[in-house]
Amino acid sequence: MEETKERKNSLEAAKDSPGRSVLKAISWRIMASTITFFVVFVIFRRYSDQSFAEMIQTASFITAIEFVAKLIAYYLHERMWTNIRWGKKWMPWDFKKRAWRKMYRDMHKASGV
């Protein structure tokens, strides 16, 4: 019982706080949106007859919309995954215990005990 309680507490401690998720989302979006801005700018520069100022304005507008939409999507995705326990903490000794138990049961099933 104590081991289960300790394991639950360690998993709870491993969860990100909502504030941390927001900061992670913002930092990721700044980096990703900067890349988007440059990609859009290069495409418009190559395939558009717009002036330099118009290209900057268009790339900025697309980047701003993309920033907000994907910031919200990333935050929701991050919060969803925070509540999924799978893969949070992998303990090798758990695997070993389960493997030995399964092998023990299989041996006894085979022998008819």
C-alpha positions as CSV (number, residue, x, y, z in Angstrom):
1,M,0.0,0.0,0.0
2,E,2.8,2.4,0.9
3,E,4.6,1.7,-2.4
4,T,1.5,2.5,-4.4
5,K,1.0,5.8,-2.5
6,E,4.6,6.7,-3.0
7,R,4.4,6.0,-6.7
8,K,1.3,8.1,-7.1
9,N,2.9,11.0,-5.3
10,S,6.0,10.7,-7.6
11,L,3.8,10.8,-10.6
12,E,1.9,13.8,-9.3
13,A,5.2,15.6,-8.8
14,A,6.2,14.8,-12.4
15,K,3.2,16.7,-13.8
16,D,3.7,20.1,-15.3
17,S,1.8,23.0,-13.7
18,P,-0.5,25.0,-16.0
19,G,1.9,28.0,-15.7
20,R,4.8,25.9,-16.9
21,S,2.7,24.6,-19.8
22,V,1.9,28.2,-20.8
23,L,5.5,29.3,-20.7
24,K,6.6,26.2,-22.7
25,A,3.8,26.9,-25.2
26,I,4.9,30.5,-25.6
27,S,8.6,29.8,-25.9
28,W,7.9,27.1,-28.5
29,R,5.5,29.3,-30.5
30,I,8.1,32.2,-30.6
31,M,10.7,29.8,-32.1
32,A,8.3,28.1,-34.5
33,S,6.6,31.3,-35.6
34,T,10.0,32.9,-36.3
35,I,10.6,30.0,-38.7
36,T,7.1,30.4,-40.2
37,F,7.8,34.1,-40.8
38,F,11.0,33.5,-42.6
39,V,9.5,30.7,-44.7
40,V,6.5,32.9,-45.7
41,F,8.8,35.8,-46.4
42,V,11.1,33.8,-48.6
43,I,8.1,32.3,-50.6
44,F,6.5,35.7,-51.1
45,R,9.9,37.2,-52.0
46,R,10.4,34.6,-54.7
47,Y,6.9,34.2,-56.1
48,S,5.2,37.5,-55.5
49,D,5.2,41.0,-57.1
50,Q,4.6,42.7,-53.8
51,S,6.8,45.4,-52.5
52,F,9.2,44.7,-49.6
53,A,6.9,46.4,-47.1
54,E,3.9,44.5,-48.3
55,M,5.8,41.2,-48.0
56,I,6.8,42.1,-44.4
57,Q,3.2,43.0,-43.7
58,T,1.8,39.8,-45.2
59,A,4.3,37.5,-43.5
60,S,3.6,39.3,-40.2
61,F,-0.1,38.9,-40.6
62,I,0.2,35.1,-41.4
63,T,2.6,34.7,-38.5
64,A,0.4,36.4,-36.0
65,I,-2.6,34.3,-36.8
66,E,-0.5,31.1,-36.8
67,F,1.1,32.1,-33.5
68,V,-2.2,32.5,-31.6
69,A,-4.0,29.4,-33.2
70,K,-1.1,27.1,-32.6
71,L,-0.3,28.5,-29.1
72,I,-3.9,27.5,-28.0
73,A,-3.6,24.1,-29.7
74,Y,-0.2,23.4,-28.1
75,Y,-1.4,24.4,-24.6
76,L,-4.4,22.2,-24.9
77,H,-2.3,19.3,-26.2
78,E,0.3,19.8,-23.4
79,R,-2.5,19.8,-20.7
80,M,-4.0,16.7,-22.2
81,W,-0.7,14.8,-22.2
82,T,0.1,16.0,-18.6
83,N,-2.9,13.9,-17.4
84,I,-1.9,10.8,-19.3
85,R,0.1,8.5,-17.0
86,W,1.6,6.3,-19.7
87,G,5.3,6.7,-20.1
88,K,5.6,9.3,-17.3
89,K,8.0,7.4,-15.2
90,W,9.5,4.1,-16.3
91,M,10.9,2.0,-13.5
92,P,13.1,-0.9,-14.8
93,W,12.5,-2.9,-11.6
94,D,8.7,-2.9,-12.2
95,F,9.4,-4.6,-15.6
96,K,11.7,-7.1,-14.0
97,K,9.1,-8.0,-11.3
98,R,6.4,-8.4,-13.9
99,A,8.6,-10.5,-16.2
100,W,9.5,-12.9,-13.3
101,R,5.9,-13.2,-12.2
102,K,4.8,-14.0,-15.7
103,M,7.5,-16.6,-16.2
104,Y,6.7,-18.1,-12.8
105,R,3.0,-18.4,-13.7
106,D,3.7,-19.8,-17.2
107,M,6.0,-22.5,-15.7
108,H,3.4,-23.5,-13.2
109,K,0.6,-23.6,-15.8
110,A,2.7,-25.8,-18.0
111,S,3.4,-28.2,-15.2
112,G,-0.3,-28.4,-14.2
113,V,0.3,-27.2,-10.6
